[in-house]
Amino acid sequence: MAEITIPEAEQRRSTAQILDVREDFEIAEGMIPGALHIPMGQLQARLSELDPAVPVIAVCRSGNRSARVADALNGAGYTADTMGGGMIAWTRAGLPTT
């Protein structure tokens, strides 16, 4: 699992699956446009919603949970990275949210 920067995530978001693993109450603060929301605790049950042929960028609030998720996805045969700094860094950079 690699930790990618906010600019790298912004650049790759049109060719990767953005997976937001935060809880429902955290999503209310906004998420990356086009991201798929699957809370970390539901990932195993909802894994089929991800395309294994498309790289995944895992996102959470600060980057801790998404790093664990990216490791798990890589272990399951996906290509996954985590976005360093999470949504805190994304919003600080002034990037769009929905």
Sequence and secondary structure as in RCSB ss.txt:
>XXXX:A:sequence
MAEITIPEAEQRRSTAQILDVREDFEIAEGMIPGALHIPMGQLQARLSELDPAVPVIAVCRSGNRSARVADALNG
AGYTADTMGGGMIAWTRAGLPTT
>XXXX:A:secstr
 EEE HHHHHHHTTTSEEEE   HHHHTT   TT EE  GGGHHHHGGGS TTS EEEE SSSHHHHHHHHHHHH
TT  EEEETTHHHHHHHTT    
